[in-house]
Amino acid sequence: MNTPLATASGTASSPASGLTSSPAAAPAAVAPAGLPVLPRPSADEFDAVIHHGAYMPLAQFGVIDATGDDAASFLHGQLTNDTQHLDAASARLAGYCSAKGRLLASLLTWRSGDTIRMLLSKDVQAAVQKRLSMFILRAKAKLVDASGELAVVGLAGDVRKALSGVFDALPDGVHVQVDGTAGSLIRVPDALARLRYLWVGPKAQVEAHLPLLDEKLQRVSPAVWDWLDIRAGEPRITQPVVEQFVPQMVNFDVLGAVNFRKGCYPGQEVVARSQYRGTIKRRTSLANVDGELETVRPGAELFHSDDPGQPCGMIVNAASARGGGVDLLVEIKLAALESGSVHLGAADGPALRFLALPYGLPAEV
């Protein structure tokens, strides 16, 4: 039996300043105004994604709807990617930056009818919506928190047959989306060679279709989706890391989240200068570390064995791993990966084991 889809709540955020990561607060089970720590999924839940197919309601996300004649042009002047030419069959990853070029949020954007929807971490949604609204001024645009009316569901693995019972057509490529009576279905980057989709639609209609999914798929914890996002190499900006990273530090240029040909947006000069002057000395890598999420948290600092006095990086995202420990996306100095070892919290803390990202990074000079 299915229970109604929950909606997480929360606000954000306290900005950091300067060009290097500031010291992280002591780990806690729940960060202030942040998302709750999700329990480790069972082996069966991981296996359902890998060997069969699974779905998971995703309360860790919120949705902001932008409407009005000027919605597209307004967002075009605020986000790192192009919304002016966003068509009805596409979704685009984008960032929202401070004036210093530091990410306040990561967003997936797409059109649903006359509305531009933005999916983002629930714990930064309120602050992002408030900040964006301050700049609407005379533009004919309105921003609305649509999280209460919409359900967000992730699907992964062998799920196409189950989805074909809900949608007349399925997206045939990454970041392709189809709009139907049950909402929007967006294909997102694969993880571990498994297909992944996001389904965002009216909550009552989505819940009415869930029994059909239960006949063919296993319902699993939303923590599995967090793990899959990490294994796909796609960082998510949450409250503990707000305003810590220029987009290139979390590989957003590689992931297509930055359009370097579009017009001005907050922080655009910093982002462009980092791109064209060869100053990208930090990137995001995939790693695993021993521990559990109660102590391995986003925002925690990393230290190199050869330089214990200052941090060399920071955890961007963390999720319980199928093989044990915690899988991580970590922003780190490229030089720290050349030799020695990297440790969590201190130079004598747990050592990170680095894994291959599912995409290549450009050679930095």
C-alpha positions in Angstrom: 0.0 0.0 0.0 1.2 3.5 -0.8 1.3 6.3 1.6 0.9 9.9 0.4 4.0 11.6 -0.9 5.7 13.7 1.7 7.1 17.1 1.2 10.2 18.2 3.1 10.6 21.7 4.3 13.4 24.0 5.1 15.1 27.3 4.4 18.6 28.5 3.7 21.3 29.8 4.0 24.3 31.6 5.4 26.8 32.8 2.7 30.5 32.2 2.9 33.0 34.8 1.7 36.4 34.7 0.0 37.9 32.5 -2.7 38.7 29.5 -0.5 36.3 27.2 1.4 35.6 28.3 4.9 35.8 25.9 7.8 32.8 23.6 8.1 30.7 23.4 11.1 30.9 20.3 13.3 28.9 17.4 11.8 25.4 17.0 13.0 22.6 14.5 12.3 20.5 17.4 10.9 22.2 20.5 9.6 20.5 23.8 10.6 17.5 24.4 8.3 18.8 21.5 6.2 17.6 18.2 5.0 17.2 15.2 7.4 19.7 12.4 7.3 18.2 9.5 5.5 18.7 6.0 6.9 21.0 3.6 5.0 18.9 1.7 2.4 18.7 -2.1 2.6 20.7 -4.3 0.2 17.4 -5.2 -1.5 16.7 -1.6 -2.3 20.1 -1.1 -3.9 19.7 -4.4 -5.8 16.3 -3.4 -7.1 17.8 -0.6 -9.1 20.8 -2.6 -10.3 19.1 -5.8 -11.2 15.5 -4.8 -11.9 13.7 -1.5 -11.6 12.6 0.8 -8.8 10.9 4.1 -8.1 11.2 6.4 -5.1 9.2 9.5 -4.1 11.7 12.4 -3.7 10.8 14.7 -0.8 14.3 16.2 -0.9 13.3 18.3 -3.9 11.1 21.4 -4.2 9.7 23.0 -7.3 9.4 26.7 -8.2 7.1 27.7 -11.0 7.7 30.8 -13.1 4.8 32.2 -15.1 4.1 35.3 -17.0 5.0 36.9 -20.4 8.5 37.8 -19.2 9.3 34.6 -17.2 11.7 33.1 -19.7 13.6 36.4 -20.3 13.7 37.1 -16.6 15.2 33.7 -15.7 17.6 34.0 -18.7 19.1 37.0 -17.0 19.4 35.2 -13.6 20.6 31.7 -14.4 23.8 30.3 -15.9 22.0 28.5 -18.7 19.7 29.6 -21.5 16.0 29.7 -20.6 15.0 32.2 -23.4 15.3 29.4 -26.0 14.2 26.5 -23.7 11.8 24.4 -25.9 9.0 22.1 -24.8 10.9 18.9 -25.4 14.1 19.8 -23.4 15.2 20.1 -19.8 18.4 22.0 -18.8 20.6 21.9 -15.8 21.5 25.4 -14.6 23.1 27.3 -11.7 22.0 30.4 -9.8 25.0 32.4 -8.6 25.8 35.2 -6.2 27.4 38.4 -7.5 30.8 36.7 -6.7 30.0 33.8 -9.0 29.4 31.3 -6.2 26.5 28.9 -6.6 23.4 29.5 -4.5 21.5 26.6 -6.1 21.6 24.0 -8.8 18.4 23.7 -10.8 16.8 21.5 -13.5 14.6 23.7 -15.7 12.0 22.8 -18.2 8.7 24.0 -19.7 5.3 22.6 -18.7 2.8 24.4 -20.9 3.3 28.1 -20.3 5.2 27.5 -17.0 8.9 27.2 -16.6 9.6 24.8 -13.7 12.7 24.7 -11.6 13.6 21.6 -9.6 16.1 22.2 -6.7 17.0 21.0 -3.3 14.2 21.7 -0.9 16.4 23.2 1.8 17.5 26.1 -0.4 14.2 26.7 -2.2 12.8 29.3 0.1 15.9 31.5 0.0 16.4 31.1 -3.8 12.7 32.0 -4.5 12.9 35.0 -2.2 16.2 36.2 -3.8 14.9 35.8 -7.3 11.7 37.6 -6.5 13.7 40.6 -5.4 14.9 41.1 -9.0 11.6 40.8 -10.8 10.9 44.5 -10.5 8.7 45.5 -13.5 9.0 42.2 -15.4 5.8 40.4 -16.1 6.8 37.3 -14.2 5.6 35.5 -11.0 7.4 32.9 -8.9 5.3 30.4 -7.0 6.3 27.5 -4.7 4.6 24.6 -6.4 6.0 21.9 -4.1 2.7 21.4 -2.2 0.8 20.7 -5.4 3.4 18.6 -7.2 4.9 15.2 -6.5 8.5 14.3 -7.6 9.3 10.7 -8.3 12.6 9.2 -9.4 12.7 5.9 -11.4 15.8 3.9 -12.2 16.8 0.6 -13.8 14.5 -1.4 -16.0 11.5 1.0 -15.8 10.5 1.7 -19.4 7.7 -0.9 -19.5 6.2 0.4 -16.2 6.4 4.0 -17.4 4.7 3.2 -20.8 1.6 2.4 -18.8 1.5 6.0 -17.6 3.0 8.0 -20.5 2.1 7.7 -24.2 5.8 8.4 -25.1 9.1 8.2 -23.3 12.1 10.5 -23.5 14.6 9.0 -25.9 17.7 11.0 -24.7 19.2 12.6 -21.7 17.5 15.9 -20.7 14.6 15.1 -23.1 11.2 15.6 -21.5 7.7 14.7 -22.5 4.6 16.4 -21.0 1.4 14.4 -20.5 -1.8 14.4 -18.5 0.2 12.8 -15.6 2.8 15.5 -15.6 6.3 15.8 -17.0 8.7 12.9 -17.5 12.4 13.8 -17.9 15.3 11.5 -18.6 18.3 12.4 -16.5 21.9 11.1 -16.8 22.3 7.4 -16.4 24.1 6.0 -13.3 26.0 2.8 -13.4 24.6 2.2 -16.9 21.1 2.2 -15.6 18.4 4.5 -17.0 17.0 7.2 -14.8 13.9 9.4 -15.1 12.3 12.1 -13.1 8.5 12.3 -13.0 7.0 15.6 -11.8 3.2 16.0 -11.8 0.1 16.9 -9.9 0.3 15.1 -6.6 -3.2 13.5 -6.7 -2.6 12.2 -10.3 0.8 10.8 -9.5 -0.4 9.1 -6.4 -3.3 7.6 -8.4 -0.8 6.0 -10.7 1.6 4.6 -8.1 -0.4 1.3 -7.7 0.4 0.6 -11.4 4.1 1.1 -10.6 3.9 -1.2 -7.6 2.8 -4.1 -9.8 6.1 -3.9 -11.8 8.7 -2.0 -9.7 9.9 -1.9 -6.2 9.5 1.2 -4.1 12.7 2.2 -2.4 14.2 4.9 -0.2 14.9 8.3 -1.7 18.4 7.8 -0.3 19.0 5.5 -3.3 18.3 8.5 -5.6 20.9 10.6 -3.8 23.4 7.8 -4.3 22.6 7.5 -8.0 23.0 11.2 -8.5 26.5 10.9 -7.0 27.4 7.9 -9.2 26.1 9.9 -12.2 28.6 12.6 -11.2 25.9 15.3 -11.0 26.5 17.7 -8.0 23.5 19.1 -6.1 23.8 22.4 -4.2 22.3 22.0 -0.7 22.3 24.3 2.3 25.6 23.3 3.8 27.5 24.2 0.6 25.7 27.3 -0.5 28.0 30.0 -1.9 31.1 27.7 -1.7 31.7 27.0 -5.4 32.1 28.6 -8.8 30.2 26.5 -11.3 33.4 25.0 -12.8 34.4 23.7 -9.4 31.4 21.3 -9.5 31.9 20.5 -13.2 28.9 22.5 -14.3 30.7 23.6 -17.5 31.2 19.9 -18.4 27.6 19.0 -17.5 26.2 21.6 -19.8 24.8 23.8 -17.0 26.6 26.9 -18.2 26.0 28.7 -21.5 29.1 30.8 -22.2 27.4 32.5 -25.1 24.4 33.9 -23.3 24.0 37.4 -21.8 24.8 38.6 -18.4 23.6 37.0 -15.2 24.8 37.4 -11.5 28.4 36.4 -11.2 28.8 36.0 -15.0 32.1 37.9 -15.1 33.7 35.6 -12.5 32.5 32.5 -14.2 33.7 33.6 -17.6 37.1 34.7 -16.3 37.6 31.3 -14.7 36.8 29.6 -18.0 38.9 31.6 -20.3 42.0 32.5 -18.2 42.8 28.9 -17.3 42.3 29.5 -13.6 40.3 26.3 -12.9 42.5 24.6 -10.4 39.7 22.8 -8.5 37.2 20.2 -9.8 34.7 17.7 -8.4 35.7 14.1 -8.1 33.9 10.9 -7.1 35.1 9.0 -4.0 34.2 6.6 -1.3 35.0 6.8 2.4 34.3 4.6 5.4 31.6 5.9 7.8 27.9 6.8 7.9 26.0 9.9 7.0 25.7 11.0 10.6 29.3 12.0 10.5 30.2 12.2 6.7 28.3 15.3 5.7 28.3 17.9 2.9 30.4 20.9 3.8 33.0 18.8 5.7 36.5 19.6 4.8 39.2 17.4 3.3 42.9 17.4 4.1 46.0 16.1 2.1 48.6 13.9 3.7 51.4 16.3 2.6 49.7 19.5 3.8 47.8 18.9 7.0 47.5 22.5 8.0 45.0 23.6 5.5 42.0 22.0 3.7 42.4 20.9 0.1 38.7 20.3 -0.6 35.2 19.9 0.6 32.4 17.3 0.4 29.7 18.5 -2.0 27.3 15.6 -1.7 27.3 12.3 0.3 25.1 9.2 0.2 25.2 5.7 1.7 26.9 3.5 -0.8 25.8 0.1 -2.0 29.2 -1.5 -1.2 29.5 0.0 2.2 30.7 3.4 3.5 29.6 6.6 1.9 30.0 7.7 -1.7 30.9 11.3 -2.2 31.2 14.1 -4.7 34.1 16.2 -3.5 35.4 19.5 -4.7 39.2 19.3 -4.5 42.4 21.0 -5.6 43.6 19.1 -8.7 47.1 19.1 -7.4 45.9 17.1 -4.4 45.0 14.2 -6.7 48.5 13.8 -8.1 50.2 12.1 -5.1 49.7 11.3 -1.4 46.3 10.7 0.1 43.2 12.7 0.9 41.5 12.4 4.3 38.1 13.5 5.8 38.2 16.1 8.6 41.9 16.0 9.3 45.1 14.6 7.8 44.8 11.6 10.0 41.1 11.1 9.3 39.5 8.4 7.2 41.2 8.1 3.8 39.2 8.7 0.6 39.2 6.1 -2.2 38.8 7.9 -5.5 36.6 6.4 -8.3 36.3 7.2 -12.0 33.6 9.8 -12.9 31.3 8.6 -15.7 32.5 11.5 -17.9 35.8 13.1 -18.7 37.1 16.5 -17.5 39.0 18.9 -19.7 42.8 19.1 -19.2 43.6 22.1 -17.1 46.7 24.3 -17.7 
